[in-house]
Amino acid sequence: MPAVSWWRCAVTGMVLAVGLATSARADDPPSCEVPSYLLASESSLPRVTETVKKGQPLDILVVGSRSSTITTSDASAYPARLQVALKDKLPAITVNLSVEVQPKKTAEELASGFVKLMEEKKPILVIWQTGTVDAMRSIDPDDFRSAVNEGVSALQKAGADVILMNLQYSPRTETMISVPPYIDNMRVVAQERDVPLFDRFAIMRQWNEHGDFDLFNPTHGIELAKQVHDCLGRALSKFIIDAAHLGPTQQN
């Protein structure tokens, strides 16, 4: 298959995984249930904890190559849904969220701009979603790991808590790209740098296998895409609350 055609097929498959997802039970709202082990993390978010306990604004920055947006309005994308969920959980706190989308950039290309980005945004928490572009381009997994490690280091040196988010799950692209090396290397970096890893790949695969969403079906469904993003936003909000060890007192 020509390189351009392969790239288009792969991108289409990955976008379909979230942006064009189709529910196995279209008439029923998804449960959004996620096994507790997929939302557990031994790493913490100390700056988030301190900020919330002091009642200060919680500034969050989502950085990624593409999939933080979908074919509808930005209000339907998971970052916006995350912000809504966090505001609901932390009513006494101002939650500010911004998104930095740089299409088709590898981890190394994104990481090279982190120092400047942090100077401009000054976030308390950075959520870095990465791996898809590197996997599509078959970037050497060791080089990918080094780039992610350097990127996380730069974010931490700038004073931010960091959450790594891995690739989307798409059964349509499993035969096109090799995903495991990139997922494994992100897990290694998360452990070495002591940062939480939001396992988006495993969560979406869980939803697909349990029939909450059929991520193989290419049928377009904007309303269902919104549901997938809403589920991701809610799951991520719980992940943040738990990693920051914010109990009922801080949430209320």
C-alpha positions in Angstrom: 0.0 0.0 0.0 1.5 3.5 -0.9 2.7 5.4 2.1 0.2 8.2 1.6 -2.8 5.8 1.4 -1.5 3.9 4.4 -1.3 7.1 6.4 -4.8 8.1 5.5 -6.2 4.7 6.4 -4.4 4.7 9.7 -5.5 8.3 10.6 -9.0 7.5 9.6 -9.0 4.4 11.8 -7.7 6.3 14.8 -10.1 9.1 14.5 -13.0 6.7 14.1 -12.0 5.2 17.4 -13.3 8.3 19.2 -14.6 10.8 16.8 -16.9 8.4 14.9 -17.5 5.7 17.4 -20.7 3.7 17.2 -22.5 2.3 20.2 -23.5 -1.4 20.3 -26.7 -0.3 22.0 -27.6 2.9 20.2 -30.8 3.4 22.2 -29.2 3.2 25.6 -26.8 5.7 27.1 -23.3 4.2 27.8 -22.5 3.3 31.3 -19.0 4.8 31.1 -17.9 2.2 33.7 -14.2 1.7 34.1 -12.6 -1.1 36.2 -11.0 0.4 39.3 -7.6 -1.0 38.4 -7.6 1.0 35.2 -8.0 4.3 37.2 -5.5 3.4 39.9 -2.1 5.0 40.1 0.8 4.7 42.6 2.0 8.1 41.5 0.5 11.3 42.8 -0.2 14.9 41.8 1.2 17.0 44.6 0.8 20.4 43.0 -2.8 19.7 42.2 -3.4 18.6 45.8 -1.7 21.7 47.2 -3.6 24.0 44.8 -7.0 22.6 45.6 -6.4 22.6 49.4 -5.4 26.2 49.2 -8.5 27.1 47.2 -6.5 28.5 44.3 -7.4 28.2 40.6 -6.5 24.9 39.0 -4.9 25.6 35.6 -4.8 22.6 33.3 -3.1 22.2 29.9 -3.9 19.4 27.5 -1.2 18.8 24.9 -1.6 16.5 22.0 -1.2 16.0 18.3 -4.8 15.7 17.2 -7.4 13.7 19.1 -8.3 16.2 21.8 -10.8 17.6 19.2 -13.6 15.9 17.3 -15.8 16.7 14.4 -18.2 18.7 16.5 -17.6 21.8 18.6 -14.7 21.9 21.1 -17.3 21.8 23.9 -17.9 18.1 23.0 -14.3 17.1 23.1 -13.0 15.3 26.2 -10.9 18.2 27.6 -14.1 20.3 27.8 -16.0 17.4 29.3 -13.1 16.9 31.8 -13.4 20.6 32.8 -17.1 20.2 33.4 -16.6 17.1 35.5 -13.9 18.6 37.6 -16.0 21.7 38.3 -18.8 19.4 39.4 -16.4 17.6 41.7 -14.6 20.7 42.9 -17.3 23.4 43.1 -15.3 25.7 45.3 -12.4 25.7 42.9 -11.9 27.7 39.6 -10.9 25.1 37.0 -9.2 26.6 33.9 -8.4 24.4 31.0 -6.6 25.1 27.7 -5.7 22.8 24.8 -2.5 22.9 22.7 -3.1 20.9 19.6 -0.1 20.5 17.2 -1.2 18.1 14.4 1.0 15.3 13.1 3.9 16.1 15.5 5.9 13.3 17.1 6.7 13.2 20.8 10.1 14.6 20.1 8.7 17.5 18.1 6.2 18.3 20.8 8.7 18.1 23.6 11.1 20.5 21.9 8.6 23.3 22.5 7.6 22.5 26.1 9.9 25.1 27.8 8.4 27.9 25.8 4.9 26.6 26.2 5.3 26.3 30.0 6.6 29.9 30.2 3.5 31.1 28.3 0.8 28.9 30.0 2.2 28.3 33.5 -0.2 25.3 34.2 -0.5 23.4 37.5 -1.2 20.2 35.6 -0.2 19.1 32.1 -2.0 16.2 30.4 0.2 15.0 27.6 -1.4 12.6 25.1 1.1 11.1 22.8 2.2 8.0 20.8 -0.2 7.9 17.9 1.9 9.9 15.4 5.1 8.1 16.5 3.4 4.7 16.0 2.1 5.7 12.6 5.5 6.9 11.5 7.2 3.8 13.0 9.5 6.0 15.1 12.1 3.8 16.9 10.5 2.9 20.2 13.7 3.6 22.1 13.8 7.1 20.5 10.2 7.6 21.4 10.9 6.6 25.0 13.8 9.1 25.2 11.6 11.9 23.8 8.8 11.2 26.2 11.2 11.1 29.1 12.8 14.4 28.1 9.4 16.0 27.6 8.2 14.9 31.0 11.4 16.1 32.6 11.0 19.5 31.0 7.4 19.8 32.3 8.4 18.8 35.8 11.4 21.2 35.9 8.9 24.0 34.9 7.0 23.1 38.0 3.9 21.2 36.7 2.4 17.9 37.6 2.2 15.6 34.6 -0.2 13.0 33.5 0.7 10.8 30.5 -2.1 9.6 28.3 -1.5 6.9 25.8 -3.0 6.1 22.4 -6.6 5.6 21.5 -7.8 2.1 21.0 -8.9 1.2 17.4 -9.5 -2.3 16.3 -9.4 -1.0 12.7 -5.7 -0.1 12.8 -4.3 -3.1 14.8 -3.1 -4.7 11.6 -1.6 -1.4 10.3 0.5 -0.2 13.1 2.3 -1.8 16.0 1.0 -0.2 19.2 2.4 -2.2 22.1 6.0 -0.9 22.0 4.8 2.7 22.4 2.3 1.8 25.2 5.0 -0.2 27.0 7.6 2.6 26.7 5.1 5.2 28.0 4.5 2.9 31.0 8.3 2.7 31.6 8.7 6.5 31.5 5.7 7.0 33.8 7.3 4.7 36.3 10.7 6.2 36.0 9.5 9.8 36.3 6.9 8.9 38.9 3.9 10.4 37.0 0.4 8.9 36.6 -0.4 7.2 33.3 -4.0 7.4 32.1 -4.4 4.2 30.1 -6.8 5.5 27.4 -6.0 2.5 25.2 -7.1 -0.1 27.8 -10.1 1.9 28.8 -11.4 2.2 25.3 -10.7 -1.4 24.5 -12.7 -2.3 27.6 -15.7 -0.3 26.4 -15.4 -1.9 22.9 -15.1 -5.5 24.3 -18.0 -5.0 26.7 -20.3 -3.5 24.0 -20.5 0.0 25.4 -19.1 1.3 22.1 -18.4 -0.5 18.8 -15.1 1.0 17.8 -14.8 -1.1 14.7 -18.0 0.2 12.9 -17.1 3.1 10.6 -20.6 4.5 10.6 -20.6 8.2 11.5 -22.5 9.2 14.6 -21.8 12.6 16.1 -24.0 12.1 19.1 -22.2 8.8 19.9 -18.9 10.5 19.5 -20.0 13.1 22.1 -20.8 10.2 24.4 -17.4 8.6 24.0 -15.7 11.9 24.8 -18.0 12.6 27.7 -17.1 9.1 29.1 -13.3 9.9 28.7 -13.7 13.2 30.4 -15.5 11.7 33.4 -13.0 8.9 33.7 -10.1 11.3 33.5 -11.7 13.6 36.2 -11.9 10.6 38.6 -8.3 9.7 37.7 -7.1 13.1 38.6 -9.2 13.3 41.9 -7.8 10.0 43.0 -4.2 10.7 42.0 -4.4 14.0 43.9 -5.8 12.2 46.9 -8.7 14.6 47.2 -11.2 13.3 49.6 -14.8 14.5 50.2 -13.7 17.5 52.2 -11.7 19.0 49.4 -14.4 18.1 46.8 -17.0 19.9 48.8 
